[in-house]
Amino acid sequence: MAERARACSGVVKLSGGPFGTVATYLPGERLTGVSADEREVKIAIVATLARPLPETAEEVRRAVADLAGNRPVHVRIDDIIDDTVEGS
């Protein structure tokens, strides 16, 4: 899910949130930005303003939908990078 979310247009990177609460714990590592349990999937991202934010969130949701099964996918935009300003 993390790879698919990061590959979406408008996604700069995944985010753990202000307290690092959006994460999955794997043996020997912590995957920041994706949290999944039997009820839902949460994905937190840092997005760019190169496209409308709702479009970015919807693309992420669609990109992981088949991996989520019947669980709803909630996409949270934790930060925004304004790359529309010249020189940035």
N, C-alpha and C positions, 0 to 999 in steps of 0.2 A: 504494500500500500504506500509506503514512504517513497519508494522509487517512482511510482506512478504519479503521486501528488507533486513531487519535485519537478517532474517532467512537464507539467502543465504550463501553458502560456500564462504569464502574469505572476507565477510563483517564484519568489526570490529564494526562499528557503523555508524549512519547517521551523516551528517555534514550540517551545515547551510551555509557553505562557509565563506570566509574571512570577509564579512560584514553581515552575517546572512540573506542573501537575499533568500535563498532556505528554504521556510517555508510556512505552511498553518495556517491560523488563524481560530480557532474554538471558539465557545462561552467559554470564560474564560480560554483559553489556546492557546499556540502557539506550533505547531508541527514542529520541526526543521528537515530538510532533505528532505521534499517532498513538491513540489509546483505544483499545478494542476489548470489549467483554461480550458476554452472551446476549446483552440487550442492545448495544449500540456501538458505533464507531465514531470517534472524535478525531478530527484532524485540525491542527492549528498551523497557520501559515503566516509568512511575511509576504505581502503582495506588492506589486508595482502598479503605478497608475497608468501604465501603457494601455490598459483596457479597462472597461467598467468592472468594478469589484464583484458585483453579482455574477457576471459572466465567468470570472476566474473561479469563484466558489462553486458554481454549477459545473464547470469543467472538471474540477477536482472530484466533486461528488460522483459524476459520471465515470471518471477514470477508475474509481475503486469500487463501484457498485457491484460488479460481479464477484469481487473478493469478499464483500460484506455479507453476501447471502441475503437473508431477509431482514437484516438489521438496518435501521436508519443510519445515514451518514451525516454527521453534523460537521460543517466546515466553519471554523472560526478564524477571522482575520485579526491577528494580534498586533500587527504593525504594517505600515505602508511606507514604501520607498518611492519618493516622487522623482522618477527618472524623466519626467517630461520637461524639466527645467534645463535649459541649455547649460552645458558645462558641468553637469553632474554625472 
